[in-house]
Amino acid sequence: MPIAAAADCVPPERPFLPQSREDIRAYADLLRSDFEGYIVDIQEYFRCLDGERQRALQEAREVSEDYGRLVELLD
C-alpha cells in the first residue's frame, strides 16, 4: 500500500515579498516568519517527493518481476 502519492505532495505557496523597501521593513517579522515557514515546508515537500519516488521505484521493480513471470508462463 502506498505511503504517499505524488498528488499527496503539495508544494508550499511561495512567500510574498513586497516591492517597497518601506513595506519590507514595516512587515519584517511577518515576512521573515513566512520565508522561514516556506523553507521548512519545502523541505517536507522534498521528503514527500523522495518517498513517492522510492515507492514508485519499488513498485516498478515488482511489476517488472511480475511481467517476467508472466512471460515465462506464456512461453
MMTF fields as JSON, N, C-alpha, C and O atoms, coordinates in Angstrom:
{
  "mmtfVersion": "1.0.0",
  "mmtfProducer": "UNKNOWN",
  "numBonds": 299,
  "numAtoms": 300,
  "numGroups": 75,
  "numChains": 1,
  "numModels": 1,
  "chainsPerModel": [1],
  "groupsPerChain": [75],
  "chainIdList": ["A"],
  "bondAtomList": [4, 2, 8, 6, 12, 10, 16, 14, 20, 18, 24, 22, 28, 26, 32, 30, 36, 34, 40, 38, 44, 42, 48, 46, 52, 50, 56, 54, 60, 58, 64, 62, 68, 66, 72, 70, 76, 74, 80, 78, 84, 82, 88, 86, 92, 90, 96, 94, 100, 98, 104, 102, 108, 106, 112, 110, 116, 114, 120, 118, 124, 122, 128, 126, 132, 130, 136, 134, 140, 138, 144, 142, 148, 146, 152, 150, 156, 154, 160, 158, 164, 162, 168, 166, 172, 170, 176, 174, 180, 178, 184, 182, 188, 186, 192, 190, 196, 194, 200, 198, 204, 202, 208, 206, 212, 210, 216, 214, 220, 218, 224, 222, 228, 226, 232, 230, 236, 234, 240, 238, 244, 242, 248, 246, 252, 250, 256, 254, 260, 258, 264, 262, 268, 266, 272, 270, 276, 274, 280, 278, 284, 282, 288, 286, 292, 290, 296, 294],
  "bondOrderList": [1, 1, 1, 1, 1, 1, 1, 1, 1, 1, 1, 1, 1, 1, 1, 1, 1, 1, 1, 1, 1, 1, 1, 1, 1, 1, 1, 1, 1, 1, 1, 1, 1, 1, 1, 1, 1, 1, 1, 1, 1, 1, 1, 1, 1, 1, 1, 1, 1, 1, 1, 1, 1, 1, 1, 1, 1, 1, 1, 1, 1, 1, 1, 1, 1, 1, 1, 1, 1, 1, 1, 1, 1, 1],
  "groupList": [{"groupName": "MET", "atomNameList": ["N", "CA", "C", "O"], "elementList": ["N", "C", "C", "O"], "formalChargeList": [0, 0, 0, 0], "bondAtomList": [1, 0, 2, 1, 3, 2], "bondOrderList": [1, 1, 2], "singleLetterCode": "M", "chemCompType": "L-PEPTIDE LINKING"}, {"groupName": "PRO", "atomNameList": ["N", "CA", "C", "O"], "elementList": ["N", "C", "C", "O"], "formalChargeList": [0, 0, 0, 0], "bondAtomList": [1, 0, 2, 1, 3, 2], "bondOrderList": [1, 1, 2], "singleLetterCode": "P", "chemCompType": "L-PEPTIDE LINKING"}, {"groupName": "ILE", "atomNameList": ["N", "CA", "C", "O"], "elementList": ["N", "C", "C", "O"], "formalChargeList": [0, 0, 0, 0], "bondAtomList": [1, 0, 2, 1, 3, 2], "bondOrderList": [1, 1, 2], "singleLetterCode": "I", "chemCompType": "L-PEPTIDE LINKING"}, {"groupName": "ALA", "atomNameList": ["N", "CA", "C", "O"], "elementList": ["N", "C", "C", "O"], "formalChargeList": [0, 0, 0, 0], "bondAtomList": [1, 0, 2, 1, 3, 2], "bondOrderList": [1, 1, 2], "singleLetterCode": "A", "chemCompType": "L-PEPTIDE LINKING"}, {"groupName": "ASP", "atomNameList": ["N", "CA", "C", "O"], "elementList": ["N", "C", "C", "O"], "formalChargeList": [0, 0, 0, 0], "bondAtomList": [1, 0, 2, 1, 3, 2], "bondOrderList": [1, 1, 2], "singleLetterCode": "D", "chemCompType": "L-PEPTIDE LINKING"}, {"groupName": "CYS", "atomNameList": ["N", "CA", "C", "O"], "elementList": ["N", "C", "C", "O"], "formalChargeList": [0, 0, 0, 0], "bondAtomList": [1, 0, 2, 1, 3, 2], "bondOrderList": [1, 1, 2], "singleLetterCode": "C", "chemCompType": "L-PEPTIDE LINKING"}, {"groupName": "VAL", "atomNameList": ["N", "CA", "C", "O"], "elementList": ["N", "C", "C", "O"], "formalChargeList": [0, 0, 0, 0], "bondAtomList": [1, 0, 2, 1, 3, 2], "bondOrderList": [1, 1, 2], "singleLetterCode": "V", "chemCompType": "L-PEPTIDE LINKING"}, {"groupName": "GLU", "atomNameList": ["N", "CA", "C", "O"], "elementList": ["N", "C", "C", "O"], "formalChargeList": [0, 0, 0, 0], "bondAtomList": [1, 0, 2, 1, 3, 2], "bondOrderList": [1, 1, 2], "singleLetterCode": "E", "chemCompType": "L-PEPTIDE LINKING"}, {"groupName": "ARG", "atomNameList": ["N", "CA", "C", "O"], "elementList": ["N", "C", "C", "O"], "formalChargeList": [0, 0, 0, 0], "bondAtomList": [1, 0, 2, 1, 3, 2], "bondOrderList": [1, 1, 2], "singleLetterCode": "R", "chemCompType": "L-PEPTIDE LINKING"}, {"groupName": "PHE", "atomNameList": ["N", "CA", "C", "O"], "elementList": ["N", "C", "C", "O"], "formalChargeList": [0, 0, 0, 0], "bondAtomList": [1, 0, 2, 1, 3, 2], "bondOrderList": [1, 1, 2], "singleLetterCode": "F", "chemCompType": "L-PEPTIDE LINKING"}, {"groupName": "LEU", "atomNameList": ["N", "CA", "C", "O"], "elementList": ["N", "C", "C", "O"], "formalChargeList": [0, 0, 0, 0], "bondAtomList": [1, 0, 2, 1, 3, 2], "bondOrderList": [1, 1, 2], "singleLetterCode": "L", "chemCompType": "L-PEPTIDE LINKING"}, {"groupName": "GLN", "atomNameList": ["N", "CA", "C", "O"], "elementList": ["N", "C", "C", "O"], "formalChargeList": [0, 0, 0, 0], "bondAtomList": [1, 0, 2, 1, 3, 2], "bondOrderList": [1, 1, 2], "singleLetterCode": "Q", "chemCompType": "L-PEPTIDE LINKING"}, {"groupName": "SER", "atomNameList": ["N", "CA", "C", "O"], "elementList": ["N", "C", "C", "O"], "formalChargeList": [0, 0, 0, 0], "bondAtomList": [1, 0, 2, 1, 3, 2], "bondOrderList": [1, 1, 2], "singleLetterCode": "S", "chemCompType": "L-PEPTIDE LINKING"}, {"groupName": "TYR", "atomNameList": ["N", "CA", "C", "O"], "elementList": ["N", "C", "C", "O"], "formalChargeList": [0, 0, 0, 0], "bondAtomList": [1, 0, 2, 1, 3, 2], "bondOrderList": [1, 1, 2], "singleLetterCode": "Y", "chemCompType": "L-PEPTIDE LINKING"}, {"groupName": "GLY", "atomNameList": ["N", "CA", "C", "O"], "elementList": ["N", "C", "C", "O"], "formalChargeList": [0, 0, 0, 0], "bondAtomList": [1, 0, 2, 1, 3, 2], "bondOrderList": [1, 1, 2], "singleLetterCode": "G", "chemCompType": "PEPTIDE LINKING"}],
  "groupTypeList": [0, 1, 2, 3, 3, 3, 3, 4, 5, 6, 1, 1, 7, 8, 1, 9, 10, 1, 11, 12, 8, 7, 4, 2, 8, 3, 13, 3, 4, 10, 10, 8, 12, 4, 9, 7, 14, 13, 2, 6, 4, 2, 11, 7, 13, 9, 8, 5, 10, 4, 14, 7, 8, 11, 8, 3, 10, 11, 7, 3, 8, 7, 6, 12, 7, 4, 13, 14, 8, 10, 6, 7, 10, 10, 4],
  "groupIdList": [1, 2, 3, 4, 5, 6, 7, 8, 9, 10, 11, 12, 13, 14, 15, 16, 17, 18, 19, 20, 21, 22, 23, 24, 25, 26, 27, 28, 29, 30, 31, 32, 33, 34, 35, 36, 37, 38, 39, 40, 41, 42, 43, 44, 45, 46, 47, 48, 49, 50, 51, 52, 53, 54, 55, 56, 57, 58, 59, 60, 61, 62, 63, 64, 65, 66, 67, 68, 69, 70, 71, 72, 73, 74, 75],
  "secStructList": [7, 7, 1, 7, 7, 4, 4, 4, 7, 7, 7, 7, 7, 7, 7, 7, 7, 7, 1, 7, 2, 2, 2, 2, 2, 2, 6, 2, 2, 2, 2, 2, 2, 2, 2, 2, 2, 2, 2, 2, 2, 2, 2, 2, 2, 2, 2, 2, 2, 2, 2, 2, 2, 2, 2, 2, 2, 2, 2, 2, 2, 2, 2, 2, 2, 2, 2, 2, 2, 2, 2, 2, 2, 2, 7],
  "xCoordList": [0.851, 0.0, 0.89, 1.802, 0.644, 1.495, 1.396, 0.321, 2.532, 2.577, 2.059, 1.258, 2.506, 2.081, 2.131, 2.956, 1.252, 1.299, 1.805, 1.703, 2.339, 2.859, 1.793, 2.105, 0.538, -0.55, -0.743, -1.305, -0.276, -0.372, 0.715, 0.637, 1.713, 2.817, 2.444, 2.532, 2.036, 1.549, 2.662, 3.151, 3.057, 4.12, 3.621, 2.457, 4.51, 4.095, 3.947, 4.53, 3.163, 2.98, 4.219, 4.733, 4.668, 5.845, 5.526, 4.469, 6.429, 6.158, 6.189, 6.921, 5.385, 5.287, 6.357, 6.573, 7.014, 7.988, 7.551, 7.548, 7.184, 6.755, 7.869, 9.052, 7.473, 8.436, 9.058, 10.221, 8.288, 8.713, 9.621, 9.302, 10.728, 11.661, 10.988, 11.233, 10.151, 9.442, 8.495, 8.418, 7.771, 6.874, 7.663, 7.232, 8.797, 9.635, 10.057, 9.994, 10.481, 10.882, 9.691, 9.807, 8.562, 7.377, 6.879, 6.383, 7.008, 6.49, 7.603, 7.395, 8.764, 9.953, 9.724, 10.094, 9.121, 8.912, 7.975, 8.232, 6.896, 5.931, 6.576, 6.414, 7.294, 7.954, 9.004, 9.086, 9.79, 10.807, 10.144, 10.61, 9.066, 8.329, 7.786, 7.853, 7.249, 6.727, 7.838, 7.65, 8.989, 10.101, 10.659, 10.967, 10.789, 11.286, 10.302, 10.713, 9.004, 7.982, 8.054, 7.904, 8.284, 8.416, 9.592, 9.477, 10.706, 11.894, 11.608, 12.006, 10.929, 10.539, 9.585, 9.741, 8.596, 7.582, 8.163, 7.764, 9.102, 9.669, 10.517, 10.576, 11.176, 11.944, 11.009, 11.328, 9.872, 8.878, 8.345, 8.147, 8.118, 7.656, 8.676, 8.305, 9.965, 11.007, 11.045, 11.23, 10.871, 10.852, 9.666, 9.786, 8.531, 7.349, 7.627, 7.326, 8.194, 8.511, 9.531, 9.413, 10.531, 11.529, 10.875, 11.196, 9.959, 9.249, 8.414, 8.38, 7.746, 6.945, 7.838, 7.489, 8.97, 9.908, 10.38, 10.422, 10.732, 11.173, 10.06, 10.302, 8.844, 7.711, 7.488, 7.268, 7.548, 7.311, 8.402, 8.11, 9.65, 10.736, 10.538, 10.746, 10.139, 9.885, 8.735, 8.806, 7.686, 6.553, 6.981, 6.575, 7.79, 8.252, 9.073, 8.954, 9.917, 10.679, 9.745, 9.926, 8.742, 7.798, 7.007, 6.791, 6.577, 5.829, 6.721, 6.269, 7.968, 8.91, 9.079, 9.107, 9.191, 9.302, 8.025, 8.085, 6.868, 5.591, 5.517, 5.052, 5.971, 5.954, 6.869, 6.537, 8.01, 8.938, 8.271, 8.413, 7.544, 6.827, 5.746, 5.543, 5.044, 4.001, 4.595, 4.051, 5.706, 6.358, 6.783, 6.595, 7.345, 7.77, 6.589, 6.69, 5.468, 4.292, 3.696, 3.14, 3.805, 3.209, 4.1, 3.622, 5.386, 6.305, 6.177, 6.877],
  "yCoordList": [-1.182, 0.0, 1.236, 1.333, 2.187, 3.361, 4.254, 4.447, 4.785, 5.719, 7.077, 7.702, 7.528, 8.808, 8.7, 7.981, 9.411, 9.515, 10.911, 11.818, 11.083, 12.397, 13.47, 14.605, 13.117, 14.081, 14.473, 15.528, 13.622, 13.941, 14.914, 15.482, 15.105, 16.004, 17.396, 17.682, 18.238, 19.563, 20.592, 20.776, 21.256, 22.25, 23.446, 23.834, 24.021, 25.198, 26.412, 26.487, 27.341, 28.59, 29.463, 29.623, 30.006, 30.877, 32.122, 32.729, 32.502, 33.684, 34.97, 35.086, 35.91, 37.202, 38.138, 38.217, 38.836, 39.853, 41.17, 41.316, 42.124, 43.42, 44.09, 43.822, 44.945, 45.681, 46.84, 47.19, 47.4, 48.597, 48.252, 47.386, 48.928, 48.747, 49.121, 48.497, 50.134, 50.56, 49.464, 49.2, 48.824, 47.729, 46.539, 45.887, 46.265, 45.163, 45.428, 44.537, 46.639, 46.987, 46.953, 46.472, 47.459, 47.518, 46.124, 45.912, 45.183, 43.831, 42.794, 41.612, 43.237, 42.37, 41.093, 40.013, 41.192, 39.986, 39.005, 37.801, 39.516, 38.658, 38.036, 36.842, 38.827, 38.32, 37.263, 36.224, 37.528, 36.559, 35.237, 34.16, 35.337, 34.137, 33.375, 32.147, 34.103, 33.464, 32.728, 31.599, 33.381, 32.767, 31.556, 30.533, 31.668, 30.54, 29.373, 28.215, 29.677, 28.631, 27.948, 26.731, 28.74, 28.181, 27.208, 26.132, 27.58, 26.725, 25.392, 24.342, 25.422, 24.187, 23.373, 22.161, 24.052, 23.358, 22.771, 21.681, 23.477, 22.953, 21.725, 20.81, 21.698, 20.513, 19.322, 18.202, 19.555, 18.492, 18.022, 16.827, 18.965, 18.638, 17.757, 16.772, 18.118, 17.305, 15.901, 14.925, 15.784, 14.458, 13.641, 12.437, 14.297, 13.61, 13.101, 11.949, 13.941, 13.526, 12.392, 11.452, 12.484, 11.413, 10.096, 9.04, 10.163, 8.958, 8.356, 7.138, 9.204, 8.72, 8.12, 7.107, 8.732, 8.193, 6.802, 5.892, 6.632, 5.328, 4.297, 3.159, 4.701, 3.789, 3.379, 2.205, 4.363, 4.088, 3.186, 2.302, 3.399, 2.53, 1.095, 0.152, 0.928, -0.414, -1.077, -2.251, -0.308, -0.851, -1.252, -2.304, -0.43, -0.739, -2.023, -2.825, -2.229, -3.482, -4.678, -5.697, -4.537, -5.64, -5.945, -7.111, -4.913, -5.106, -5.771, -6.65, -5.363, -5.98, -7.468, -8.296, -7.795, -9.209, -9.972, -11.096, -9.35, -9.981, -10.214, -11.264, -9.247, -9.381, -10.519, -11.283, -10.62, -11.718, -13.071, -13.988, -13.192, -14.456, -14.713, -15.852, -13.648, -13.781, -14.303, -15.224, -13.722, -14.128, -15.593, -16.357, -15.99, -17.395, -18.33, -19.395, -17.956, -18.826, -18.939, -19.979, -17.894, -17.896, -18.55, -18.913, -18.707, -19.327, -20.827, -21.512],
  "zCoordList": [0.0, 0.0, 0.0, 0.821, -0.905, -0.999, 0.232, 0.799, 0.625, 1.745, 1.294, 1.99, 0.152, -0.404, -1.91, -2.472, -2.542, -3.994, -4.315, -3.489, -5.49, -5.863, -5.691, -5.331, -5.945, -5.774, -4.315, -4.023, -3.393, -1.969, -1.53, -0.44, -2.358, -2.039, -2.541, -3.735, -1.632, -2.004, -1.808, -0.693, -2.883, -2.74, -1.937, -2.037, -1.143, -0.373, -1.28, -2.361, -0.809, -1.555, -1.372, -0.265, -2.456, -2.417, -1.582, -1.756, -0.68, 0.144, -0.685, -1.669, -0.261, -0.94, -0.397, 0.812, -1.29, -0.903, -1.527, -2.749, -0.685, -1.223, -2.035, -1.829, -2.937, -3.767, -2.984, -3.183, -2.128, -1.408, -0.228, 0.586, -0.153, 0.968, 2.294, 3.326, 2.245, 3.455, 3.946, 5.146, 3.015, 3.39, 3.936, 4.886, 3.344, 3.823, 5.26, 6.107, 5.528, 6.896, 7.851, 8.978, 7.405, 8.268, 8.636, 9.743, 7.72, 7.941, 8.07, 7.798, 8.479, 8.523, 9.318, 8.859, 10.499, 11.319, 10.636, 10.617, 10.08, 9.38, 8.144, 7.895, 7.383, 6.172, 6.52, 5.864, 7.531, 7.96, 8.35, 7.977, 9.094, 9.505, 8.296, 8.252, 7.319, 6.099, 5.34, 4.888, 5.209, 4.48, 5.233, 4.621, 6.534, 7.33, 7.281, 7.203, 7.327, 7.2, 5.85, 5.75, 4.808, 3.462, 3.394, 2.807, 3.984, 3.949, 4.632, 4.127, 5.765, 6.455, 5.587, 5.444, 5.009, 4.204, 2.922, 2.512, 2.28, 1.031, 1.312, 0.49, 2.469, 2.84, 3.054, 2.654, 3.675, 3.857, 2.507, 2.29, 1.609, 0.263, -0.467, -1.104, -0.373, -0.999, -0.395, -1.123, 0.926, 1.558, 1.051, 0.824, 0.877, 0.346, -1.069, -1.383, -1.912, -3.284, -3.297, -4.082, -2.426, -2.34, -1.926, -2.471, -0.963, -0.527, -1.646, -1.818, -2.401, -3.525, -4.604, -5.211, -4.839, -5.836, -5.422, -6.25, -4.165, -3.673, -3.803, -4.204, -3.462, -3.565, -5.018, -5.316, -5.92, -7.344, -7.917, -8.722, -7.514, -7.988, -7.509, -8.272, -6.258, -5.729, -6.486, -6.85, -6.712, -7.462, -8.874, -9.368, -9.519, -10.874, -10.884, -11.811, -9.851, -9.762, -9.638, -10.305, -8.773, -8.56, -9.829, -10.16, -10.534, -11.781, -12.819, -13.553, -12.887, -13.817, -13.517, -14.427, -12.23, -11.84, -12.2, -12.697, -11.943, -12.312, -13.816, -14.26, -14.594, -16.041, -16.479, -17.386, -15.834, -16.133, -15.894, -16.703, -14.785, -14.513, -15.545, -15.966, -15.962, -16.982, -18.274, -18.884, -18.696, -19.944, -19.838, -20.785, -18.712, -18.531, -18.619, -19.228, -18.025, -18.048, -19.449, -19.803, -20.233, -21.579, -22.622, -23.697, -22.327, -23.285, -23.273, -24.019]
}
